[in-house]
Amino acid sequence: MNKIQKFHKLHQSTEPLFLGNAWDLLSALVLEKVGFQAIGTTSWGLANSLGLKDGELVDFDRHLQIIQTITEHVNVPVSADIESGYGETVETIVHNVLKTADVGVAGINIEDSFKTQDGLRDISLHAKLLFEIRNALEHSGFKDFFINARTDTYLQKENPLLETIERGKAYVDSGASGIFVPGVTSDEDIAEISSKIKAPLNVLSLPGLTNCNKLKELGVRRFSFGNALSDKVIAFMEMNTAQLFALKDTAHLYEE
């Protein structure tokens, strides 16, 4: 079983897939070492590690090099966060997806929001993009490659539930393997989305939305924490380096 097949199978397990989000090779190796069965890159964390903000500001080829470094050094499947696809046209985005698949990932996250303006792509246009991505992957030997279609309805809309379901159904019909809905926190909404969309539902960890066992009961199949861990690591580094400079003493580095 190759990594693409293994990753696909992890979404069919009786337990939700708890995905560890990495931003560089070191974080990926740590996640694998402690037992995570799959890794997803976090575009926010990756950008932060390079001194940039999120939003496709990292050069795509440089982004891809980091992802490739991770895939070449871990044994678990890796899913790449490619934001909105790093392109303005269907052709460019499809090309970028194929380049990403070529470096050894088992899947991607791709979202329906814009990077240079507010709002979401038209449902039919994004569905067409997903169809073209799936078609290109199938014709390039990447059968079962996991397309996690992220919809940003809960980040941008006031009453997002019905549109989320509409978009989710359209995306799955067009070739998406799963649906990712960051920002949803209501138990009722999560249960409704998972029951109406016939594909694995991925939700994002947020304050008050943290427990895999509870999410399993609501129908969630995949749970990720995005940039939360990378933010925590950065905060820890800042606190400790500030203490080093203030005290001119390294003693606390050796405290257990």
TIROFI-652856 format. One record per residue (C-alpha): residue number from 1; chain; residue in three letters; x, y, z. Coordinates in steps of 0.1 Angstrom, whole numbers. Example, Ala and Ser with C-alpha at 12.3 -4.5 7.8 and 13.67 -1.06 7.14 Angstrom:
# TIROFI-652856
SITE   n chain res    xx    yy    zz
SITE   1     A ALA   123   -45    78
SITE   2     A SER   137   -11    71
This chain:
# TIROFI-652856
SITE   n chain res    xx    yy    zz
SITE   1     A MET     0     0     0
SITE   2     A ASN    15    33   -10
SITE   3     A LYS    12    66    10
SITE   4     A ILE   -17    79   -11
SITE   5     A GLN   -37    47    -5
SITE   6     A LYS   -28    47    32
SITE   7     A PHE   -38    83    36
SITE   8     A HIS   -71    76    19
SITE   9     A LYS   -77    46    41
SITE  10     A LEU   -71    66    73
SITE  11     A HIS  -102    86    65
SITE  12     A GLN  -123    55    65
SITE  13     A SER  -112    43   100
SITE  14     A THR  -137    40   129
SITE  15     A GLU  -116    67   147
SITE  16     A PRO  -112   103   133
SITE  17     A LEU   -79   110   117
SITE  18     A PHE   -60   133   141
SITE  19     A LEU   -37   152   117
SITE  20     A GLY    -5   167   131
SITE  21     A ASN     3   201   114
SITE  22     A ALA    40   208   107
SITE  23     A TRP    57   239    93
SITE  24     A ASP    93   225    87
SITE  25     A LEU   112   193    88
SITE  26     A LEU   119   194   125
SITE  27     A SER    83   198   135
SITE  28     A ALA    73   170   111
SITE  29     A LEU    99   146   125
SITE  30     A VAL    87   153   161
SITE  31     A LEU    50   147   151
SITE  32     A GLU    60   114   135
SITE  33     A LYS    81   104   164
SITE  34     A VAL    53   108   190
SITE  35     A GLY    29    88   169
SITE  36     A PHE     9   109   145
SITE  37     A GLN    -2    87   116
SITE  38     A ALA    -3   115    91
SITE  39     A ILE    10   151    88
SITE  40     A GLY    -5   181    72
SITE  41     A THR    16   212    65
SITE  42     A THR     3   246    78
SITE  43     A SER     8   274    54
SITE  44     A TRP     5   299    82
SITE  45     A GLY    32   282   103
SITE  46     A LEU    54   277    72
SITE  47     A ALA    52   314    63
SITE  48     A ASN    60   324    98
SITE  49     A SER    91   303    99
SITE  50     A LEU   103   323    69
SITE  51     A GLY    95   357    84
SITE  52     A LEU    64   362    62
SITE  53     A LYS    26   364    67
SITE  54     A ASP     2   338    55
SITE  55     A GLY   -15   344    21
SITE  56     A GLU     6   328    -6
SITE  57     A LEU    35   353     0
SITE  58     A VAL    61   325     1
SITE  59     A ASP    74   318   -34
SITE  60     A PHE    57   287   -46
SITE  61     A ASP    88   268   -55
SITE  62     A ARG   104   276   -22
SITE  63     A HIS    72   264    -5
SITE  64     A LEU    74   232   -25
SITE  65     A GLN   110   226   -15
SITE  66     A ILE   100   226    21
SITE  67     A ILE    72   202    15
SITE  68     A GLN    95   179    -5
SITE  69     A THR   120   180    23
SITE  70     A ILE    93   168    47
SITE  71     A THR    80   140    24
SITE  72     A GLU   115   127    18
SITE  73     A HIS   123   124    56
SITE  74     A VAL    91   110    71
SITE  75     A ASN    74    77    66
SITE  76     A VAL    39    88    72
SITE  77     A PRO    16   103    46
SITE  78     A VAL    18   141    42
SITE  79     A SER    -9   165    30
SITE  80     A ALA     1   198    16
SITE  81     A ASP   -17   231    24
SITE  82     A ILE   -15   250    -9
SITE  83     A GLU   -40   277     1
SITE  84     A SER   -59   288   -30
SITE  85     A GLY   -36   271   -54
SITE  86     A TYR   -10   298   -60
SITE  87     A GLY   -25   309   -93
SITE  88     A GLU   -51   331  -110
SITE  89     A THR   -61   306  -137
SITE  90     A VAL   -74   270  -137
SITE  91     A GLU   -44   260  -158
SITE  92     A THR   -18   274  -134
SITE  93     A ILE   -35   259  -103
SITE  94     A VAL   -38   225  -119
SITE  95     A HIS    -1   227  -129
SITE  96     A ASN     8   236   -93
SITE  97     A VAL   -13   207   -79
SITE  98     A LEU     6   183  -102
SITE  99     A LYS    39   197   -91
SITE 100     A THR    29   192   -55
SITE 101     A ALA    18   156   -61
SITE 102     A ASP    51   150   -78
SITE 103     A VAL    71   157   -46
SITE 104     A GLY    54   128   -28
SITE 105     A VAL    25   141    -9
SITE 106     A ALA    -7   120    -4
SITE 107     A GLY   -31   149    -6
SITE 108     A ILE   -37   186    -6
SITE 109     A ASN   -58   213    11
SITE 110     A ILE   -72   238   -14
SITE 111     A GLU   -96   266    -4
SITE 112     A ASP  -123   286   -21
SITE 113     A SER  -113   320    -8
SITE 114     A PHE   -93   347   -27
SITE 115     A LYS   -59   360   -16
SITE 116     A THR   -60   394   -32
SITE 117     A GLN   -96   403   -23
SITE 118     A ASP  -124   394     1
SITE 119     A GLY  -150   368    -8
SITE 120     A LEU  -152   333   -21
SITE 121     A ARG  -150   319   -56
SITE 122     A ASP  -183   313   -73
SITE 123     A ILE  -195   278   -64
SITE 124     A SER  -197   266  -100
SITE 125     A LEU  -162   280  -109
SITE 126     A HIS  -146   264   -79
SITE 127     A ALA  -164   231   -86
SITE 128     A LYS  -150   233  -122
SITE 129     A LEU  -115   239  -108
SITE 130     A LEU  -118   208   -85
SITE 131     A PHE  -131   187  -115
SITE 132     A GLU  -101   198  -136
SITE 133     A ILE   -77   190  -107
SITE 134     A ARG   -92   155  -102
SITE 135     A ASN   -91   148  -139
SITE 136     A ALA   -54   159  -142
SITE 137     A LEU   -45   138  -111
SITE 138     A GLU   -62   107  -125
SITE 139     A HIS   -45   111  -159
SITE 140     A SER   -11   115  -142
SITE 141     A GLY   -12    83  -121
SITE 142     A PHE   -23    98   -88
SITE 143     A LYS   -54    77   -82
SITE 144     A ASP   -71    82   -48
SITE 145     A PHE   -50   114   -42
SITE 146     A PHE   -69   131   -14
SITE 147     A ILE   -83   165   -23
SITE 148     A ASN   -95   182     9
SITE 149     A ALA  -117   210    -3
SITE 150     A ARG  -117   238    22
SITE 151     A THR  -146   262    23
SITE 152     A ASP  -142   295    42
SITE 153     A THR  -179   301    46
SITE 154     A TYR  -176   302    84
SITE 155     A LEU  -148   327    82
SITE 156     A GLN  -165   351    58
SITE 157     A LYS  -203   346    60
SITE 158     A GLU  -228   357    87
SITE 159     A ASN  -252   327    82
SITE 160     A PRO  -229   301    66
SITE 161     A LEU  -246   267    73
SITE 162     A LEU  -268   263    42
SITE 163     A GLU  -241   277    18
SITE 164     A THR  -215   254    34
SITE 165     A ILE  -237   223    27
SITE 166     A GLU  -243   236    -9
SITE 167     A ARG  -207   241   -15
SITE 168     A GLY  -197   209     1
SITE 169     A LYS  -220   188   -20
SITE 170     A ALA  -209   206   -52
SITE 171     A TYR  -172   201   -44
SITE 172     A VAL  -176   164   -36
SITE 173     A ASP  -196   159   -68
SITE 174     A SER  -168   175   -87
SITE 175     A GLY  -140   153   -73
SITE 176     A ALA  -132   164   -38
SITE 177     A SER  -123   136   -14
SITE 178     A GLY  -133   155    17
SITE 179     A ILE  -145   188    30
SITE 180     A PHE  -127   211    54
SITE 181     A VAL  -147   237    72
SITE 182     A PRO  -125   259    94
SITE 183     A GLY  -143   282   119
SITE 184     A VAL  -173   260   126
SITE 185     A THR  -178   255   163
SITE 186     A SER  -215   247   169
SITE 187     A ASP  -222   210   176
SITE 188     A GLU  -255   213   158
SITE 189     A ASP  -239   228   127
SITE 190     A ILE  -211   202   126
SITE 191     A ALA  -236   173   130
SITE 192     A GLU  -257   188   102
SITE 193     A ILE  -228   193    78
SITE 194     A SER  -215   158    84
SITE 195     A SER  -249   142    79
SITE 196     A LYS  -256   161    47
SITE 197     A ILE  -223   159    29
SITE 198     A LYS  -213   123    19
SITE 199     A ALA  -175   127    23
SITE 200     A PRO  -151   129    53
SITE 201     A LEU  -156   162    72
SITE 202     A ASN  -124   179    85
SITE 203     A VAL  -128   206   112
SITE 204     A LEU  -102   229   128
SITE 205     A SER   -92   230   164
SITE 206     A LEU  -104   262   182
SITE 207     A PRO  -110   272   218
SITE 208     A GLY  -139   250   229
SITE 209     A LEU  -135   227   200
SITE 210     A THR  -106   204   210
SITE 211     A ASN  -117   168   217
SITE 212     A CYS  -115   141   191
SITE 213     A ASN  -139   117   209
SITE 214     A LYS  -166   144   211
SITE 215     A LEU  -161   153   174
SITE 216     A LYS  -164   116   165
SITE 217     A GLU  -199   115   179
SITE 218     A LEU  -208   145   157
SITE 219     A GLY  -196   127   125
SITE 220     A VAL  -162   144   121
SITE 221     A ARG  -137   122   102
SITE 222     A ARG  -106   144   104
SITE 223     A PHE   -93   169   130
SITE 224     A SER   -64   193   126
SITE 225     A PHE   -49   221   146
SITE 226     A GLY   -35   243   119
SITE 227     A ASN   -10   269   132
SITE 228     A ALA   -19   265   169
SITE 229     A LEU    11   244   177
SITE 230     A SER    35   266   157
SITE 231     A ASP    21   297   175
SITE 232     A LYS    27   280   208
SITE 233     A VAL    63   271   200
SITE 234     A ILE    70   306   189
SITE 235     A ALA    55   320   221
SITE 236     A PHE    76   296   241
SITE 237     A MET   108   307   223
SITE 238     A GLU   100   344   228
SITE 239     A MET    93   339   265
SITE 240     A ASN   125   320   271
SITE 241     A THR   148   342   250
SITE 242     A ALA   134   373   267
SITE 243     A GLN   142   357   300
SITE 244     A LEU   178   349   289
SITE 245     A PHE   184   384   278
SITE 246     A ALA   168   400   309
SITE 247     A LEU   186   378   335
SITE 248     A LYS   219   372   316
SITE 249     A ASP   215   337   331
SITE 250     A THR   209   304   313
SITE 251     A ALA   199   284   344
SITE 252     A HIS   162   281   334
SITE 253     A LEU   172   263   302
SITE 254     A TYR   182   233   324
SITE 255     A GLU   151   232   346
SITE 256     A GLU   128   202   341
